[in-house]
Amino acid sequence: MSETTPEIPYRFERTHQAAEIVEGWGGLAPGEESGVTVGVAGRIMLSRPQGKLSFAELRDNSGAVQLFAGAKWTAAFDEFVKLNLGDWIGAKGEVVRTQRGELSVKVAEWELLAQARRNFGDKWRGVTDTEMRYRQRYVDLWANERSREIMNLRSDVVRHMRRRLWELGFVEVETPLLHPIAGGATARPFVTHHNALDTDFFLRVAPELYLKRLVVGGFDKVFEIGRIFRNEGLSPRHNPEFTMLELYQAYADYRDTMVVFEELVAGLAMDVLGTTLLTYGGRELDLTTPWRRASMAELVYEASGFNVDVRTPRDELVRVAGEVGIEVEEAWGPGKILLEIYEKTTEPELWGPVFVIDYPAEVSPLARRHRDGVDLVERYEPVVAGRELGNGFTELTDPDEQRLRFEEQAERARAGDDEEPAEIDEDYIRALEYGLPPTSGFGLGVDRLVMLFGDVANIREVIAFPTLRPERG
């Protein structure tokens, strides 16, 4: 092989991963040979030439194993010694345990599979520059074992989430990412243009309205795990594109889907962590079901001492809001002001888990009116460790009331609220006119759930390629 233009093979016959070797031959005694030849492949993570011998750590997706090379038995030994940290190689040889007790592959022959032309850092001690970690995740994943653990945790969560929902009888579906009208949530959308149709479309801010169309079409239980796009700022809890589970169940109300939600989250904790007793941010957190249910007004009183609710006179709510540092806008009604007070004084302090229930109708355009009062809706947000983990409600099924709610949203959009849809989704109203049975549903933030399970404070840690300002030059 030339040092400048090495010949790279088209494939390599790998027979075992590192973890399989550790599991299969971990019982070898020092100096013992297995008599079994294996083929392994991965990156060189550590290299220790010692005269006519050389030891290297080879790491693959499953773990690491030592390579044991010698001038007497390893082909191209001099080139092996010159390998750079980060080079990909494939090696074949017998599984042995060295005299010093290291389980190893005694390299008979090897091939260079890819050169690392850029340096990964001194002895792979880890990349600590945050900007580099997020922007060059391909470096971070090799240099920081914790990053690989989080990505594997995320995969496990989604895999078990699907399995549990299938076992409950939910059907997985896919709905459009391009929407002619940005609906289903209050959020500023991304806009794109379809050339052939000469029409603007919006990247979806929620799959809700399409999923409920499927319930109208006869699917009793549906779910989707997919990407959501919201043209909002960046924060430790927000990324402009993120992943959400959204599901809907016919013949159910919000009490029913609260049970589905809590049992799903607690079950996933058991699946991937083996327990419902977690530690997050240094504090204990118990996800054991059932979780507490409490109204927004009740929780505001417990946290702040303010005895207010959606029926409190607006002037009084404005006074309370001012006391806690909220600048009230003229267009806000009592429900919106109460929500702002709750989010300022209460939500960050809720360790939970708790279902915050019975939201103001003013801030819940797709939820059904509460059976105990027209000022409220049957809506809940599960709050865990001071942040909402999802959002669910008994669905609004009346097409006439839905039209009125859409018109109110459009009016707020015309008044300058760019998070409200400016158009009325006539097709969705038409779908409701065919009949939507009593239905409940929820959305669950997959990224935030992985943050919780992984004891991670920043959403960028659980997204393989988080949104960053583009590099210039």
C-alpha positions as CSV (number, residue, x, y, z in Angstrom):
1,M,0.0,0.0,0.0
2,S,1.3,3.5,-0.9
3,E,1.3,6.0,1.9
4,T,-0.1,8.7,-0.4
5,T,-2.6,6.7,-2.4
6,P,-3.6,3.6,-0.5
7,E,-5.8,1.1,-2.3
8,I,-9.1,0.9,-0.6
9,P,-11.2,-2.3,-1.0
10,Y,-14.9,-2.2,-2.0
11,R,-16.0,-4.4,0.9
12,F,-14.7,-6.3,3.9
13,E,-16.0,-9.6,5.3
14,R,-16.7,-8.9,8.9
15,T,-17.7,-11.9,11.0
16,H,-18.0,-10.5,14.4
17,Q,-18.5,-7.2,16.2
18,A,-16.3,-6.3,19.2
19,A,-19.1,-7.0,21.7
20,E,-19.6,-10.5,20.3
21,I,-15.9,-11.3,20.8
22,V,-16.0,-10.1,24.4
23,E,-19.1,-12.1,25.1
24,G,-18.0,-15.2,23.2
25,W,-14.5,-15.5,24.4
26,G,-14.4,-13.6,27.7
27,G,-13.6,-16.8,29.5
28,L,-10.2,-17.3,27.9
29,A,-7.3,-17.5,30.4
30,P,-4.1,-15.4,30.1
31,G,-2.0,-16.9,27.3
32,E,-4.8,-19.1,26.0
33,E,-5.7,-19.3,22.3
34,S,-9.2,-20.0,21.0
35,G,-8.3,-21.6,17.6
36,V,-11.1,-19.4,16.0
37,T,-10.3,-16.9,13.3
38,V,-12.6,-13.8,13.1
39,G,-12.9,-10.7,11.0
40,V,-13.4,-7.4,12.7
41,A,-13.7,-3.8,11.4
42,G,-13.8,-0.4,12.9
43,R,-11.7,2.7,13.8
44,I,-8.2,2.6,15.4
45,M,-8.7,4.5,18.6
46,L,-5.4,3.9,20.4
47,S,-2.0,2.7,19.1
48,R,0.9,1.5,21.2
49,P,3.8,0.2,19.1
50,Q,6.4,-1.7,21.2
51,G,9.3,-2.7,18.9
52,K,8.4,-5.9,17.1
53,L,4.9,-5.9,18.7
54,S,2.0,-3.4,18.4
55,F,-1.2,-3.1,20.3
56,A,-4.2,-1.1,19.0
57,E,-7.7,-0.5,20.2
58,L,-10.3,-1.1,17.5
59,R,-13.8,0.3,18.2
60,D,-17.0,-0.4,16.3
61,N,-20.6,0.5,17.1
62,S,-20.8,-2.3,19.7
63,G,-17.7,-1.6,21.7
64,A,-14.0,-2.1,21.5
65,V,-11.5,-5.0,21.2
66,Q,-7.7,-5.0,21.3
67,L,-5.7,-5.8,18.1
68,F,-2.5,-7.7,18.8
69,A,0.0,-7.4,15.9
70,G,3.6,-8.7,15.6
71,A,6.3,-8.5,13.0
72,K,6.5,-12.3,12.9
73,W,2.8,-13.0,12.1
74,T,1.2,-9.8,10.9
75,A,1.2,-9.0,7.2
76,A,2.4,-5.5,6.4
77,F,3.4,-5.0,10.0
78,D,5.4,-1.8,9.3
79,E,2.4,-0.2,7.8
80,F,0.2,-1.3,10.6
81,V,2.4,0.5,13.1
82,K,2.1,3.7,11.1
83,L,-1.7,3.8,11.2
84,N,-3.2,7.1,12.3
85,L,-5.8,7.4,15.1
86,G,-9.2,7.4,13.4
87,D,-8.2,5.2,10.5
88,W,-10.8,2.5,9.6
89,I,-9.3,-0.9,9.1
90,G,-10.5,-4.5,8.7
91,A,-8.5,-7.2,10.5
92,K,-8.5,-11.0,10.5
93,G,-6.9,-13.2,13.1
94,E,-7.3,-15.6,15.9
95,V,-9.1,-14.6,19.2
96,V,-6.6,-14.9,22.0
97,R,-5.9,-13.6,25.5
98,T,-2.4,-12.2,25.9
99,Q,0.0,-13.1,28.7
100,R,-1.0,-9.8,30.3
101,G,-4.7,-10.8,30.2
102,E,-6.0,-8.6,27.4
103,L,-8.6,-10.3,25.1
104,S,-7.4,-9.6,21.6
105,V,-7.5,-10.4,17.9
106,K,-4.1,-11.7,16.9
107,V,-3.9,-9.9,13.6
108,A,-2.7,-12.1,10.7
109,E,-3.8,-9.8,7.9
110,W,-5.5,-6.4,7.7
111,E,-6.8,-3.9,5.2
112,L,-7.1,-0.1,5.3
113,L,-10.8,0.7,4.8
114,A,-10.7,4.5,5.1
115,Q,-8.1,7.1,6.0
116,A,-8.7,9.7,8.7
117,R,-7.3,12.8,7.0
118,R,-8.3,15.0,9.9
119,N,-7.1,14.7,13.4
120,F,-9.7,13.7,16.0
121,G,-7.7,15.0,18.9
122,D,-5.1,13.8,21.3
123,K,-5.6,10.1,22.1
124,W,-9.4,10.6,21.6
125,R,-9.8,12.1,25.0
126,G,-13.1,13.6,23.8
127,V,-14.2,16.8,22.0
128,T,-15.3,19.5,24.5
129,D,-15.9,22.4,22.1
130,T,-19.7,22.6,22.1
131,E,-19.9,24.3,18.7
132,M,-17.7,21.6,17.1
133,R,-19.7,18.8,18.9
134,Y,-23.0,19.9,17.4
135,R,-21.7,21.0,14.0
136,Q,-19.4,18.0,13.5
137,R,-21.5,15.3,15.1
138,Y,-19.6,12.6,13.2
139,V,-16.5,13.6,15.3
140,D,-18.5,13.9,18.5
141,L,-20.0,10.4,18.2
142,W,-16.6,8.8,18.1
143,A,-14.8,11.0,20.5
144,N,-17.5,11.1,23.2
145,E,-19.0,7.8,24.4
146,R,-21.9,9.7,26.1
147,S,-23.1,11.0,22.8
148,R,-23.3,7.5,21.3
149,E,-25.2,6.4,24.4
150,I,-27.8,9.1,24.0
151,M,-28.3,8.3,20.3
152,N,-28.8,4.6,21.1
153,L,-31.2,5.5,23.9
154,R,-33.2,7.6,21.4
155,S,-33.4,4.6,19.0
156,D,-34.5,2.3,21.9
157,V,-37.2,4.7,23.0
158,V,-38.7,5.0,19.5
159,R,-38.5,1.3,18.9
160,H,-40.3,0.4,22.1
161,M,-42.8,3.3,21.6
162,R,-43.9,1.7,18.3
163,R,-44.1,-1.8,19.8
164,R,-46.3,-0.6,22.8
165,L,-48.7,1.3,20.6
166,W,-49.0,-1.6,18.1
167,E,-49.8,-3.9,21.1
168,L,-52.6,-1.4,22.1
169,G,-54.1,-1.7,18.7
170,F,-53.0,1.6,17.2
171,V,-52.2,1.8,13.5
172,E,-49.2,3.7,12.4
173,V,-49.8,6.1,9.5
174,E,-48.0,8.8,7.6
175,T,-49.5,12.2,6.9
176,P,-48.3,15.1,4.7
177,L,-45.3,17.3,5.6
178,L,-46.5,19.9,3.1
179,H,-49.7,21.6,4.2
180,P,-51.7,24.1,2.1
181,I,-52.8,25.7,5.4
182,A,-50.7,25.8,8.6
183,G,-53.1,24.3,11.1
184,G,-53.2,21.9,14.1
185,A,-51.2,24.1,16.5
186,T,-50.4,27.7,17.3
187,A,-47.0,28.2,15.8
188,R,-45.2,30.3,13.2
189,P,-44.7,28.0,10.1
190,F,-41.9,27.7,7.5
191,V,-43.1,28.5,4.0
192,T,-42.0,26.9,0.8
193,H,-43.1,27.1,-2.8
194,H,-44.1,24.3,-5.1
195,N,-43.0,25.2,-8.6
196,A,-45.3,22.9,-10.6
197,L,-48.4,23.9,-8.8
198,D,-47.2,27.5,-8.4
199,T,-48.4,27.4,-4.8
200,D,-47.0,28.1,-1.4
201,F,-47.1,25.3,1.1
202,F,-46.2,25.2,4.8
203,L,-44.0,22.7,6.5
204,R,-46.3,21.1,9.0
205,V,-46.5,22.5,12.5
206,A,-48.6,19.5,13.6
207,P,-50.2,16.4,12.0
208,E,-53.3,16.7,14.1
209,L,-55.9,17.7,11.4
210,Y,-54.9,14.9,9.0
211,L,-54.8,12.3,11.7
212,K,-58.4,13.2,12.8
213,R,-59.4,13.0,9.1
214,L,-58.3,9.4,9.3
215,V,-60.5,8.8,12.3
216,V,-63.4,10.2,10.3
217,G,-62.4,7.7,7.6
218,G,-62.9,4.8,10.1
219,F,-59.5,4.3,11.8
220,D,-60.3,4.0,15.5
221,K,-56.8,4.3,16.7
222,V,-54.0,6.0,14.7
223,F,-50.5,7.3,15.5
224,E,-47.6,8.9,13.8
225,I,-44.1,9.5,14.9
226,G,-42.7,12.2,12.7
227,R,-40.9,15.5,12.1
228,I,-42.5,18.8,13.0
229,F,-41.3,22.2,11.9
230,R,-41.9,25.5,13.7
231,N,-40.2,28.7,12.7
232,E,-39.3,29.7,16.3
233,G,-36.2,30.6,18.3
234,L,-33.6,28.3,19.6
235,S,-33.3,27.4,23.3
236,P,-32.3,24.4,25.4
237,R,-35.8,23.1,25.0
238,H,-36.6,24.2,21.4
239,N,-35.3,23.2,18.0
240,P,-37.0,24.4,14.8
241,E,-37.4,20.8,13.7
242,F,-38.2,18.2,16.2
243,T,-39.9,14.8,16.6
244,M,-43.4,14.2,17.9
245,L,-45.6,11.2,18.6
246,E,-49.2,12.1,18.0
247,L,-52.1,9.7,18.4
248,Y,-55.9,9.7,18.4
249,Q,-58.4,7.2,19.8
250,A,-62.1,7.1,18.9
251,Y,-64.8,6.7,21.6
252,A,-62.5,8.1,24.2
253,D,-62.2,11.4,26.2
254,Y,-59.2,13.1,27.8
255,R,-59.4,11.0,30.9
256,D,-58.8,7.9,28.8
257,T,-55.8,9.2,26.9
258,M,-54.2,10.5,30.1
259,V,-54.0,6.9,31.1
260,V,-52.5,5.9,27.7
261,F,-50.0,8.7,28.1
262,E,-48.8,7.9,31.6
263,E,-48.7,4.2,31.1
264,L,-46.8,4.7,27.8
265,V,-44.1,6.9,29.4
266,A,-43.8,4.7,32.5
267,G,-43.6,1.6,30.4
268,L,-40.9,3.1,28.2
269,A,-38.9,4.0,31.3
270,M,-39.0,0.3,32.3
271,D,-38.1,-0.8,28.7
272,V,-35.0,1.4,28.3
273,L,-33.9,2.1,31.9
274,G,-35.4,-0.8,33.8
275,T,-37.1,1.4,36.4
276,T,-39.6,4.2,36.8
277,L,-37.5,5.9,39.5
278,L,-35.2,8.4,37.7
279,T,-32.7,11.0,38.6
280,Y,-32.9,14.2,36.5
281,G,-30.7,17.2,37.2
282,G,-29.7,15.7,40.5
283,R,-33.3,15.3,41.7
284,E,-35.3,12.1,42.1
285,L,-38.2,11.7,39.8
286,D,-40.9,9.0,40.1
287,L,-42.8,8.1,37.0
288,T,-44.8,5.4,38.7
289,T,-48.5,5.6,37.7
290,P,-51.0,7.0,38.3
291,W,-49.9,10.6,38.0
292,R,-51.5,13.5,39.8
293,R,-54.3,15.4,38.0
294,A,-54.8,19.1,39.0
295,S,-56.4,22.1,37.3
296,M,-54.4,25.0,36.1
297,A,-56.1,27.4,38.6
298,E,-55.4,25.0,41.5
299,L,-51.8,24.7,40.7
300,V,-51.4,28.5,40.3
301,Y,-52.8,28.9,43.8
302,E,-50.5,26.3,45.3
303,A,-47.4,27.9,43.6
304,S,-48.1,31.6,44.0
305,G,-51.0,32.1,46.4
306,F,-53.0,33.9,43.8
307,N,-56.6,32.7,43.9
308,V,-57.4,33.3,40.2
309,D,-59.2,31.4,37.5
310,V,-60.7,32.0,34.0
311,R,-63.7,33.6,35.6
312,T,-61.7,36.2,37.6
313,P,-62.4,39.7,36.3
314,R,-59.9,40.7,33.7
315,D,-58.8,43.8,35.6
316,E,-57.8,41.6,38.6
317,L,-55.9,39.2,36.3
318,V,-54.1,42.2,34.7
319,R,-53.1,43.4,38.2
320,V,-51.8,39.9,39.2
321,A,-49.9,39.6,35.9
322,G,-48.3,42.9,36.5
323,E,-47.2,41.8,40.0
324,V,-45.3,38.9,38.5
325,G,-43.7,40.9,35.7
326,I,-46.0,40.1,32.7
327,E,-46.9,42.9,30.3
328,V,-50.5,42.2,29.2
329,E,-51.5,42.9,25.6
330,E,-54.8,44.5,24.8
331,A,-56.1,41.6,22.8
332,W,-55.6,39.1,25.6
333,G,-58.7,37.8,27.3
334,P,-58.9,36.3,30.8
335,G,-57.9,32.8,29.6
336,K,-54.8,34.0,27.9
337,I,-53.7,36.1,30.9
338,L,-54.3,33.1,33.2
339,L,-52.2,30.9,31.0
340,E,-49.3,33.5,31.1
341,I,-49.5,33.7,34.9
342,Y,-49.4,29.9,35.1
343,E,-46.4,29.7,32.7
344,K,-44.5,32.4,34.6
345,T,-45.2,31.4,38.2
346,T,-46.1,27.7,38.2
347,E,-45.0,25.5,35.4
348,P,-41.2,25.8,35.9
349,E,-41.6,24.7,39.5
350,L,-43.7,21.7,38.9
351,W,-41.6,18.6,39.3
352,G,-44.4,16.2,38.8
353,P,-45.3,14.2,37.1
354,V,-48.6,15.9,37.0
355,F,-51.4,16.4,34.4
356,V,-52.3,20.1,34.3
357,I,-56.0,19.9,33.3
358,D,-58.9,22.1,32.3
359,Y,-57.4,24.9,30.2
360,P,-59.1,28.1,29.2
361,A,-61.1,27.7,26.0
362,E,-59.5,30.9,24.7
363,V,-56.1,29.2,24.3
364,S,-57.3,25.8,23.1
365,P,-59.0,26.1,19.6
366,L,-59.2,22.4,18.9
367,A,-60.3,21.1,22.2
368,R,-63.9,20.4,23.2
369,R,-65.7,22.6,25.7
370,H,-65.6,21.2,29.3
371,R,-68.7,19.4,30.2
372,D,-68.7,21.4,33.5
373,G,-68.3,24.9,32.1
374,V,-68.1,26.8,28.8
375,D,-65.1,28.9,29.8
376,L,-62.9,25.8,29.9
377,V,-61.9,22.9,27.7
378,E,-61.1,19.3,28.4
379,R,-57.4,19.6,27.8
380,Y,-54.2,18.5,29.6
381,E,-50.5,19.0,29.5
382,P,-48.4,16.5,31.4
383,V,-45.6,18.3,33.1
384,V,-42.5,16.5,34.2
385,A,-39.4,18.1,35.7
386,G,-40.7,21.6,35.1
387,R,-41.5,21.2,31.4
388,E,-44.5,20.1,29.4
389,L,-43.9,16.7,27.9
390,G,-47.0,16.8,25.7
391,N,-50.5,18.1,25.1
392,G,-53.8,16.3,24.8
393,F,-57.5,16.9,24.9
394,T,-61.0,15.7,24.2
395,E,-61.4,16.6,20.6
396,L,-63.8,19.2,19.3
397,T,-66.2,17.3,16.9
398,D,-68.8,20.0,16.1
399,P,-68.1,21.5,12.7
400,D,-70.0,24.7,13.4
401,E,-68.1,25.4,16.6
402,Q,-64.9,24.4,14.9
403,R,-65.6,27.0,12.2
404,L,-66.1,29.7,14.9
405,R,-62.8,28.8,16.5
406,F,-61.0,28.9,13.1
407,E,-62.6,32.3,12.4
408,E,-61.3,33.6,15.8
409,Q,-57.8,32.4,14.9
410,A,-58.0,34.0,11.5
411,E,-59.1,37.3,13.1
412,R,-56.1,37.2,15.5
413,A,-53.8,36.5,12.5
414,R,-55.2,39.6,10.7
415,A,-54.5,41.5,13.8
416,G,-50.9,40.6,13.5
417,D,-50.4,37.3,15.4
418,D,-48.1,35.4,13.0
419,E,-48.5,32.2,15.0
420,E,-52.2,31.9,14.1
421,P,-53.4,30.5,10.8
422,A,-54.8,33.2,8.5
423,E,-56.9,30.8,6.5
424,I,-59.8,28.6,7.5
425,D,-59.3,24.9,6.7
426,E,-62.5,24.3,4.8
427,D,-61.6,20.7,4.0
428,Y,-61.2,19.8,7.7
429,I,-64.6,21.4,8.5
430,R,-66.0,19.3,5.6
431,A,-64.5,16.2,7.1
432,L,-66.2,17.0,10.5
433,E,-69.5,17.4,8.7
434,Y,-69.2,13.7,7.7
435,G,-69.0,13.0,11.4
436,L,-66.1,12.6,13.9
437,P,-67.1,10.3,16.7
438,P,-66.1,11.2,20.3
439,T,-62.3,11.2,20.1
440,S,-59.3,12.1,22.3
441,G,-55.7,12.4,21.4
442,F,-52.3,13.7,22.4
443,G,-48.9,14.8,21.2
444,L,-45.8,13.7,23.0
445,G,-42.4,15.3,22.4
446,V,-40.0,12.5,21.6
447,D,-36.9,14.7,22.0
448,R,-38.0,15.9,25.4
449,L,-38.7,12.3,26.5
450,V,-35.2,11.3,25.5
451,M,-33.8,14.3,27.4
452,L,-35.7,13.1,30.5
453,F,-34.6,9.5,30.3
454,G,-31.0,10.5,29.4
455,D,-30.7,13.2,32.2
456,V,-29.9,15.8,29.5
457,A,-30.6,19.5,29.9
458,N,-30.2,20.6,26.2
459,I,-32.3,19.4,23.4
460,R,-29.3,19.6,21.0
461,E,-27.8,16.7,22.9
462,V,-30.6,14.3,21.8
463,I,-30.9,15.4,18.1
464,A,-28.2,14.0,15.9
465,F,-27.9,17.2,13.8
466,P,-29.5,20.1,15.6
467,T,-30.2,23.4,13.7
468,L,-27.3,25.8,13.7
469,R,-26.5,29.0,12.0
470,P,-24.8,28.0,8.7
471,E,-21.1,28.3,8.5
472,R,-19.8,31.1,6.3
473,G,-16.6,31.2,4.2
